[in-house]
């Protein structure tokens, strides 16, 4: 038997097995629709005796991508979903469609990165890597993988350390790359909700620290306000005060 319940803003699932065992775990979502979908899928798997919480399920990247995009569509805006869908369709699936999730190693991702860097801009490659990392994290949460990007992240860290030491750069960390990534997104006109999703921020207030990097946008808002006051002044709403001679 299964049921879902809410703690704070997050939905959980309560699973009771016929042998008396009971498991409660977070569904890592604030959406009731996603929680209900997860409950139905879990109930079906239990009925088919396919659910084993101690084992991890083998699944192809294509099949898991469908599940991931279905979840992403509910959790995000329509524009963000379209961007994510297009990234998978044009950048990820054509290269990784024949792989199972557990077969995608750091070496395979690096080979992809080198190949694509010769064809598209670095920003496009980084965007794909961000999407893949998020997808793998979800695969772990949903018990399709035992480990991620942790091993991949460590490999990236070692590569970066080697690179900045050769360049003679002091005091560098992966966090600097995150800040640079977010800063350039905002300066290039990407909206803050999209930056929030790409950065993995849980709250938009965290992303707002980059808002000052959008000067054209802010200047435009101020100019619109200024034009409004100028219009009112011309209509005589705010008469100009005459200074004595």
Secondary structure, DSSP 8 states (H G I E B T S, - for coil): -EEEEEETTEEEEEEE-TTS-EEEEE---S-HHHHHHHHHHHHHHHHTT---TTS----BHHHHHHHHHHHHHHHS-HHHHHHHHHHIIIIIHHHHTT-BGGG--HHHHHHHHHHHHTTS-HHHHHHHHHHHHHHHHHHHHTTS-S--HHHHHHHHHHHHHHHHHHTT--S--HHHHHHHHHHHHHHTT--HHHHHHHHT-SSHHHHGGGGGG-HHHHHHHHHHHHHHHHHHHHTTSS-------
